[in-house]
């Protein structure tokens, strides 16, 4: 993630067809939504991961901002390669509609700590995420 977010330049917007979260997702707590998104991320299922975001969601990371599923999918593309670093949530805190994850990354046997992401969840979808490295 460190290399990926540091090396991002201008991104081309492209169409991404992702399934909307299931009807029951609106009933899940914000913490459950983030746990599901994290599971999709760890499984390297980009389409399922991005489906957790609202159509107009915003991700702010390291001075870059991405809006909408297409830009978010493109921004995270490198994180879903087979050789991308693995992630482990070391702490998760929930406050109302906010969830804050602290995540460590392992790349080629080296552990990097930590990235902190604050998520805002509305109606079962991530509407905003701020990634701090």
Wavefront OBJ file of the C-alpha trace (Angstrom):
o trace
v 0.000 0.000 0.000
v 2.825 2.391 0.796
v 4.407 2.058 -2.648
v 1.019 2.119 -4.350
v -0.280 5.268 -2.706
v 3.030 7.078 -3.039
v 3.288 6.354 -6.757
v -0.208 7.320 -7.835
v -0.506 9.913 -10.550
v -3.486 11.101 -12.518
v -5.995 8.311 -12.937
v -8.185 7.620 -15.915
v -11.804 6.994 -15.055
v -13.201 3.796 -16.472
v -16.468 1.931 -16.135
v -16.532 -0.708 -13.442
v -19.520 -2.953 -13.106
v -19.908 -3.959 -9.484
v -22.834 -5.509 -7.780
v -24.556 -3.370 -5.208
v -24.429 -4.772 -1.704
v -27.227 -7.182 -0.942
v -30.494 -5.875 0.447
v -29.580 -7.119 3.929
v -26.431 -4.971 3.940
v -28.493 -1.961 4.983
v -29.292 -3.873 8.167
v -25.636 -4.576 9.001
v -23.741 -2.406 11.435
v -20.959 -0.165 10.085
v -18.442 -2.497 11.759
v -19.935 -5.491 9.930
v -19.791 -3.623 6.606
v -16.095 -2.833 7.116
v -15.374 -6.412 8.212
v -17.005 -7.640 4.997
v -15.048 -5.131 2.879
v -11.830 -6.188 4.629
v -12.571 -9.852 3.936
v -13.058 -9.035 0.233
v -9.784 -7.083 0.237
v -7.913 -9.940 1.911
v -9.424 -12.386 -0.610
v -8.160 -10.100 -3.419
v -11.700 -9.731 -4.764
v -11.629 -6.162 -6.051
v -15.178 -6.182 -7.434
v -16.607 -7.357 -4.109
v -14.425 -4.863 -2.203
v -15.496 -1.911 -4.346
v -19.156 -2.960 -4.108
v -19.037 -1.915 -0.441
v -18.621 1.738 -1.506
v -21.522 4.041 -2.362
v -21.726 5.155 -6.005
v -20.415 8.609 -5.042
v -18.073 7.552 -2.212
v -14.823 9.438 -1.669
v -11.467 7.995 -0.645
v -8.791 10.463 0.482
v -5.314 8.998 0.789
v -1.926 10.674 1.038
v -3.025 13.857 -0.703
v -4.937 12.029 -3.444
v -8.715 11.957 -3.682
v -10.829 9.439 -5.571
v -14.565 9.754 -6.054
v -16.961 7.087 -7.232
v -16.541 3.364 -7.637
v -14.642 3.598 -10.931
v -11.900 5.846 -9.534
v -11.744 3.878 -6.290
v -11.412 0.591 -8.202
v -8.605 2.042 -10.320
v -6.842 3.519 -7.285
v -6.816 0.138 -5.556
v -5.981 -1.959 -8.659
v -2.355 -2.594 -7.703
v -3.425 -3.763 -4.253
v -5.219 -6.722 -5.829
v -2.315 -8.158 -7.818
v -1.242 -11.663 -6.749
v 2.079 -10.285 -5.457
v 0.546 -7.331 -3.571
v 1.264 -7.043 0.149
v -1.046 -8.877 2.534
v -2.918 -6.987 5.230
v -3.902 -7.648 8.803
v -6.207 -5.511 10.922
v -4.453 -4.925 14.235
v -7.165 -2.725 15.737
v -10.739 -1.790 14.863
v -12.842 0.770 16.714
v -16.440 1.709 15.934
v -18.213 4.940 16.870
v -21.735 5.256 15.488
v -21.409 5.283 11.704
v -17.586 5.554 11.862
v -15.112 2.690 11.908
v -11.386 3.213 12.366
v -9.019 0.440 11.306
v -5.321 0.204 12.025
v -3.725 -2.158 9.510
v -0.264 -3.603 9.067
v 1.100 -4.790 5.717
v 3.461 -7.624 4.951
v 5.502 -7.501 1.759
v 8.246 -10.018 0.958
v 8.348 -11.063 4.591
v 8.730 -7.497 5.894
v 5.961 -6.120 8.139
v 5.088 -2.427 7.784
v 3.040 -0.699 10.419
v 0.623 0.959 10.242
v -2.001 2.529 8.064
v -5.034 4.041 9.769
v -8.276 4.312 7.822
v -11.380 6.116 9.067
v -14.541 4.906 7.309
v -17.978 6.501 7.333
v -20.835 4.111 6.576
v -24.396 5.074 5.620
v -27.178 2.661 4.635
v -24.796 -0.283 4.492
v -22.227 1.354 2.200
v -18.948 3.184 2.707
v -19.501 6.841 1.838
v -16.095 8.204 2.837
v -12.704 6.770 3.751
v -9.605 8.676 4.844
v -6.372 6.695 4.687
v -3.424 7.944 6.739
v 0.001 6.393 6.441
l 1 2 3 4 5 6 7 8 9 10 11 12 13 14 15 16 17 18 19 20 21 22 23 24 25 26 27 28 29 30 31 32 33 34 35 36 37 38 39 40 41 42 43 44 45 46 47 48 49 50 51 52 53 54 55 56 57 58 59 60 61 62 63 64 65 66 67 68 69 70 71 72 73 74 75 76 77 78 79 80 81 82 83 84 85 86 87 88 89 90 91 92 93 94 95 96 97 98 99 100 101 102 103 104 105 106 107 108 109 110 111 112 113 114 115 116 117 118 119 120 121 122 123 124 125 126 127 128 129 130 131 132 133
